């Protein structure tokens, strides 16, 4: 993973990030049992892989 300095700080940030704005199933709170299992598995796989390759 390639990192760059963030602005004028000394923080090193990865060039790529995973984001997450669209991860939720709906914009309101819903019980976990209402979330389609395929959606949840895809989300979990995406987050795991992102962590593996160093994306935050």
PDB file as gemmi writes it, atoms N, CA and C in Angstrom:
CRYST1    1.000    1.000    1.000  90.00  90.00  90.00 P 1                      
ATOM      1  N   UNK A   1       0.846  -1.169   0.000  1.00  0.00           N  
ATOM      2  CA  UNK A   1       0.000   0.000   0.000  1.00  0.00           C  
ATOM      3  C   UNK A   1       0.895   1.236   0.000  1.00  0.00           C  
ATOM      4  N   UNK A   2       0.565   2.164  -0.834  1.00  0.00           N  
ATOM      5  CA  UNK A   2       1.305   3.417  -0.906  1.00  0.00           C  
ATOM      6  C   UNK A   2       0.669   4.434   0.042  1.00  0.00           C  
ATOM      7  N   UNK A   3       1.499   5.152   0.805  1.00  0.00           N  
ATOM      8  CA  UNK A   3       1.024   6.154   1.750  1.00  0.00           C  
ATOM      9  C   UNK A   3       1.565   7.527   1.371  1.00  0.00           C  
ATOM     10  N   UNK A   4       0.808   8.555   1.739  1.00  0.00           N  
ATOM     11  CA  UNK A   4       1.234   9.944   1.536  1.00  0.00           C  
ATOM     12  C   UNK A   4       0.943  10.737   2.798  1.00  0.00           C  
ATOM     13  N   UNK A   5       1.688  11.814   2.957  1.00  0.00           N  
ATOM     14  CA  UNK A   5       1.444  12.690   4.101  1.00  0.00           C  
ATOM     15  C   UNK A   5       0.092  13.387   3.928  1.00  0.00           C  
ATOM     16  N   UNK A   6      -0.663  13.474   5.016  1.00  0.00           N  
ATOM     17  CA  UNK A   6      -1.982  14.094   4.994  1.00  0.00           C  
ATOM     18  C   UNK A   6      -1.850  15.586   5.292  1.00  0.00           C  
ATOM     19  N   UNK A   7      -2.053  16.396   4.246  1.00  0.00           N  
ATOM     20  CA  UNK A   7      -1.995  17.855   4.408  1.00  0.00           C  
ATOM     21  C   UNK A   7      -0.691  18.309   5.023  1.00  0.00           C  
ATOM     22  N   UNK A   8      -0.783  19.178   6.009  1.00  0.00           N  
ATOM     23  CA  UNK A   8       0.415  19.698   6.682  1.00  0.00           C  
ATOM     24  C   UNK A   8       0.719  18.940   7.965  1.00  0.00           C  
ATOM     25  N   UNK A   9       0.051  17.835   8.156  1.00  0.00           N  
ATOM     26  CA  UNK A   9       0.270  17.034   9.361  1.00  0.00           C  
ATOM     27  C   UNK A   9       1.394  16.040   9.111  1.00  0.00           C  
ATOM     28  N   UNK A  10       1.732  15.294  10.124  1.00  0.00           N  
ATOM     29  CA  UNK A  10       2.715  14.215   9.983  1.00  0.00           C  
ATOM     30  C   UNK A  10       2.027  12.857   9.816  1.00  0.00           C  
ATOM     31  N   UNK A  11       0.710  12.876   9.631  1.00  0.00           N  
ATOM     32  CA  UNK A  11      -0.034  11.626   9.464  1.00  0.00           C  
ATOM     33  C   UNK A  11       0.199  11.044   8.077  1.00  0.00           C  
ATOM     34  N   UNK A  12       0.440   9.753   8.023  1.00  0.00           N  
ATOM     35  CA  UNK A  12       0.586   9.049   6.759  1.00  0.00           C  
ATOM     36  C   UNK A  12      -0.731   8.343   6.455  1.00  0.00           C  
ATOM     37  N   UNK A  13      -1.309   8.669   5.315  1.00  0.00           N  
ATOM     38  CA  UNK A  13      -2.604   8.110   4.927  1.00  0.00           C  
ATOM     39  C   UNK A  13      -2.432   7.264   3.672  1.00  0.00           C  
ATOM     40  N   UNK A  14      -3.154   6.128   3.582  1.00  0.00           N  
ATOM     41  CA  UNK A  14      -3.075   5.332   2.362  1.00  0.00           C  
ATOM     42  C   UNK A  14      -3.671   6.097   1.186  1.00  0.00           C  
ATOM     43  N   UNK A  15      -3.139   5.844   0.004  1.00  0.00           N  
ATOM     44  CA  UNK A  15      -3.631   6.496  -1.204  1.00  0.00           C  
ATOM     45  C   UNK A  15      -5.079   6.084  -1.464  1.00  0.00           C  
ATOM     46  N   UNK A  16      -5.418   4.860  -1.142  1.00  0.00           N  
ATOM     47  CA  UNK A  16      -6.780   4.357  -1.324  1.00  0.00           C  
ATOM     48  C   UNK A  16      -7.455   4.192   0.033  1.00  0.00           C  
ATOM     49  N   UNK A  17      -8.751   4.383   0.064  1.00  0.00           N  
ATOM     50  CA  UNK A  17      -9.518   4.105   1.277  1.00  0.00           C  
ATOM     51  C   UNK A  17     -10.764   3.313   0.883  1.00  0.00           C  
ATOM     52  N   UNK A  18     -11.376   2.706   1.864  1.00  0.00           N  
ATOM     53  CA  UNK A  18     -12.515   1.838   1.583  1.00  0.00           C  
ATOM     54  C   UNK A  18     -13.845   2.585   1.595  1.00  0.00           C  
ATOM     55  N   UNK A  19     -13.933   3.686   2.296  1.00  0.00           N  
ATOM     56  CA  UNK A  19     -15.209   4.396   2.372  1.00  0.00           C  
ATOM     57  C   UNK A  19     -16.273   3.529   3.022  1.00  0.00           C  
ATOM     58  N   UNK A  20     -17.445   4.001   3.162  1.00  0.00           N  
ATOM     59  CA  UNK A  20     -18.470   3.175   3.774  1.00  0.00           C  
ATOM     60  C   UNK A  20     -19.842   3.811   3.791  1.00  0.00           C  
ATOM     61  N   UNK A  21     -19.984   4.920   3.111  1.00  0.00           N  
ATOM     62  CA  UNK A  21     -21.251   5.633   3.137  1.00  0.00           C  
ATOM     63  C   UNK A  21     -22.413   4.761   2.670  1.00  0.00           C  
ATOM     64  N   UNK A  22     -22.187   3.922   1.710  1.00  0.00           N  
ATOM     65  CA  UNK A  22     -23.278   3.128   1.129  1.00  0.00           C  
ATOM     66  C   UNK A  22     -23.343   1.702   1.682  1.00  0.00           C  
ATOM     67  N   UNK A  23     -22.643   1.430   2.776  1.00  0.00           N  
ATOM     68  CA  UNK A  23     -22.638   0.074   3.321  1.00  0.00           C  
ATOM     69  C   UNK A  23     -23.967  -0.350   3.916  1.00  0.00           C  
ATOM     70  N   UNK A  24     -24.683   0.583   4.501  1.00  0.00           N  
ATOM     71  CA  UNK A  24     -25.898   0.171   5.196  1.00  0.00           C  
ATOM     72  C   UNK A  24     -26.969  -0.304   4.224  1.00  0.00           C  
ATOM     73  N   UNK A  25     -27.812  -1.166   4.717  1.00  0.00           N  
ATOM     74  CA  UNK A  25     -28.902  -1.724   3.912  1.00  0.00           C  
ATOM     75  C   UNK A  25     -29.977  -0.669   3.666  1.00  0.00           C  
ATOM     76  N   UNK A  26     -30.320   0.094   4.684  1.00  0.00           N  
ATOM     77  CA  UNK A  26     -31.306   1.175   4.575  1.00  0.00           C  
ATOM     78  C   UNK A  26     -30.797   2.368   5.363  1.00  0.00           C  
ATOM     79  N   UNK A  27     -31.416   3.505   5.151  1.00  0.00           N  
ATOM     80  CA  UNK A  27     -31.000   4.712   5.864  1.00  0.00           C  
ATOM     81  C   UNK A  27     -31.607   4.795   7.261  1.00  0.00           C  
ATOM     82  N   UNK A  28     -32.513   3.920   7.604  1.00  0.00           N  
ATOM     83  CA  UNK A  28     -33.033   3.893   8.969  1.00  0.00           C  
ATOM     84  C   UNK A  28     -32.581   2.600   9.635  1.00  0.00           C  
ATOM     85  N   UNK A  29     -32.621   2.588  10.956  1.00  0.00           N  
ATOM     86  CA  UNK A  29     -32.236   1.383  11.691  1.00  0.00           C  
ATOM     87  C   UNK A  29     -33.237   0.266  11.420  1.00  0.00           C  
ATOM     88  N   UNK A  30     -32.709  -0.914  11.171  1.00  0.00           N  
ATOM     89  CA  UNK A  30     -33.562  -2.091  10.978  1.00  0.00           C  
ATOM     90  C   UNK A  30     -32.972  -3.239  11.794  1.00  0.00           C  
ATOM     91  N   UNK A  31     -33.808  -4.172  12.225  1.00  0.00           N  
ATOM     92  CA  UNK A  31     -33.277  -5.344  12.924  1.00  0.00           C  
ATOM     93  C   UNK A  31     -32.334  -6.126  11.997  1.00  0.00           C  
ATOM     94  N   UNK A  32     -31.319  -6.709  12.574  1.00  0.00           N  
ATOM     95  CA  UNK A  32     -30.328  -7.443  11.776  1.00  0.00           C  
ATOM     96  C   UNK A  32     -30.969  -8.531  10.915  1.00  0.00           C  
ATOM     97  N   UNK A  33     -32.033  -9.157  11.405  1.00  0.00           N  
ATOM     98  CA  UNK A  33     -32.668 -10.246  10.649  1.00  0.00           C  
ATOM     99  C   UNK A  33     -33.313  -9.753   9.363  1.00  0.00           C  
ATOM    100  N   UNK A  34     -33.538  -8.443   9.215  1.00  0.00           N  
ATOM    101  CA  UNK A  34     -34.132  -7.908   7.987  1.00  0.00           C  
ATOM    102  C   UNK A  34     -33.092  -7.624   6.904  1.00  0.00           C  
ATOM    103  N   UNK A  35     -31.830  -7.654   7.263  1.00  0.00           N  
ATOM    104  CA  UNK A  35     -30.775  -7.390   6.287  1.00  0.00           C  
ATOM    105  C   UNK A  35     -30.530  -8.664   5.485  1.00  0.00           C  
ATOM    106  N   UNK A  36     -30.616  -8.604   4.154  1.00  0.00           N  
ATOM    107  CA  UNK A  36     -30.371  -9.806   3.343  1.00  0.00           C  
ATOM    108  C   UNK A  36     -28.975 -10.381   3.618  1.00  0.00           C  
ATOM    109  N   UNK A  37     -28.902 -11.683   3.790  1.00  0.00           N  
ATOM    110  CA  UNK A  37     -27.636 -12.336   4.118  1.00  0.00           C  
ATOM    111  C   UNK A  37     -26.569 -12.122   3.049  1.00  0.00           C  
ATOM    112  N   UNK A  38     -26.954 -12.076   1.781  1.00  0.00           N  
ATOM    113  CA  UNK A  38     -25.974 -11.813   0.719  1.00  0.00           C  
ATOM    114  C   UNK A  38     -25.338 -10.440   0.896  1.00  0.00           C  
ATOM    115  N   UNK A  39     -26.138  -9.448   1.247  1.00  0.00           N  
ATOM    116  CA  UNK A  39     -25.605  -8.103   1.488  1.00  0.00           C  
ATOM    117  C   UNK A  39     -24.591  -8.126   2.626  1.00  0.00           C  
ATOM    118  N   UNK A  40     -24.951  -8.784   3.715  1.00  0.00           N  
ATOM    119  CA  UNK A  40     -24.084  -8.822   4.889  1.00  0.00           C  
ATOM    120  C   UNK A  40     -22.787  -9.564   4.593  1.00  0.00           C  
ATOM    121  N   UNK A  41     -22.855 -10.683   3.893  1.00  0.00           N  
ATOM    122  CA  UNK A  41     -21.641 -11.435   3.548  1.00  0.00           C  
ATOM    123  C   UNK A  41     -20.721 -10.616   2.653  1.00  0.00           C  
ATOM    124  N   UNK A  42     -21.295  -9.910   1.689  1.00  0.00           N  
ATOM    125  CA  UNK A  42     -20.498  -9.082   0.793  1.00  0.00           C  
ATOM    126  C   UNK A  42     -19.814  -7.955   1.562  1.00  0.00           C  
ATOM    127  N   UNK A  43     -20.539  -7.319   2.458  1.00  0.00           N  
ATOM    128  CA  UNK A  43     -19.967  -6.255   3.275  1.00  0.00           C  
ATOM    129  C   UNK A  43     -18.809  -6.777   4.115  1.00  0.00           C  
ATOM    130  N   UNK A  44     -19.008  -7.888   4.785  1.00  0.00           N  
ATOM    131  CA  UNK A  44     -17.964  -8.456   5.631  1.00  0.00           C  
ATOM    132  C   UNK A  44     -16.742  -8.854   4.817  1.00  0.00           C  
ATOM    133  N   UNK A  45     -16.934  -9.429   3.646  1.00  0.00           N  
ATOM    134  CA  UNK A  45     -15.811  -9.814   2.784  1.00  0.00           C  
ATOM    135  C   UNK A  45     -15.048  -8.580   2.305  1.00  0.00           C  
ATOM    136  N   UNK A  46     -15.772  -7.519   1.976  1.00  0.00           N  
ATOM    137  CA  UNK A  46     -15.135  -6.282   1.525  1.00  0.00           C  
ATOM    138  C   UNK A  46     -14.275  -5.685   2.629  1.00  0.00           C  
ATOM    139  N   UNK A  47     -14.800  -5.634   3.834  1.00  0.00           N  
ATOM    140  CA  UNK A  47     -14.047  -5.070   4.954  1.00  0.00           C  
ATOM    141  C   UNK A  47     -12.829  -5.926   5.273  1.00  0.00           C  
ATOM    142  N   UNK A  48     -12.992  -7.248   5.303  1.00  0.00           N  
ATOM    143  CA  UNK A  48     -11.849  -8.136   5.580  1.00  0.00           C  
ATOM    144  C   UNK A  48     -10.729  -7.938   4.564  1.00  0.00           C  
ATOM    145  N   UNK A  49     -11.096  -7.914   3.295  1.00  0.00           N  
ATOM    146  CA  UNK A  49     -10.084  -7.765   2.236  1.00  0.00           C  
ATOM    147  C   UNK A  49      -9.413  -6.398   2.310  1.00  0.00           C  
ATOM    148  N   UNK A  50     -10.184  -5.381   2.606  1.00  0.00           N  
ATOM    149  CA  UNK A  50      -9.615  -4.040   2.736  1.00  0.00           C  
ATOM    150  C   UNK A  50      -8.557  -4.003   3.829  1.00  0.00           C  
ATOM    151  N   UNK A  51      -8.858  -4.611   4.955  1.00  0.00           N  
ATOM    152  CA  UNK A  51      -7.899  -4.659   6.056  1.00  0.00           C  
ATOM    153  C   UNK A  51      -6.665  -5.452   5.651  1.00  0.00           C  
ATOM    154  N   UNK A  52      -6.854  -6.566   4.960  1.00  0.00           N  
ATOM    155  CA  UNK A  52      -5.725  -7.394   4.522  1.00  0.00           C  
ATOM    156  C   UNK A  52      -4.740  -6.618   3.654  1.00  0.00           C  
ATOM    157  N   UNK A  53      -5.250  -5.747   2.783  1.00  0.00           N  
ATOM    158  CA  UNK A  53      -4.357  -5.026   1.867  1.00  0.00           C  
ATOM    159  C   UNK A  53      -3.932  -3.665   2.408  1.00  0.00           C  
ATOM    160  N   UNK A  54      -4.348  -3.329   3.633  1.00  0.00           N  
ATOM    161  CA  UNK A  54      -3.874  -2.113   4.274  1.00  0.00           C  
ATOM    162  C   UNK A  54      -4.713  -0.873   4.051  1.00  0.00           C  
ATOM    163  N   UNK A  55      -5.896  -1.041   3.495  1.00  0.00           N  
ATOM    164  CA  UNK A  55      -6.781   0.110   3.305  1.00  0.00           C  
ATOM    165  C   UNK A  55      -7.483   0.382   4.626  1.00  0.00           C  
ATOM    166  N   UNK A  56      -7.636   1.659   4.958  1.00  0.00           N  
ATOM    167  CA  UNK A  56      -8.365   1.971   6.194  1.00  0.00           C  
ATOM    168  C   UNK A  56      -9.611   2.756   5.896  1.00  0.00           C  
TER     169      UNK A  56                                                      
END                                                                             
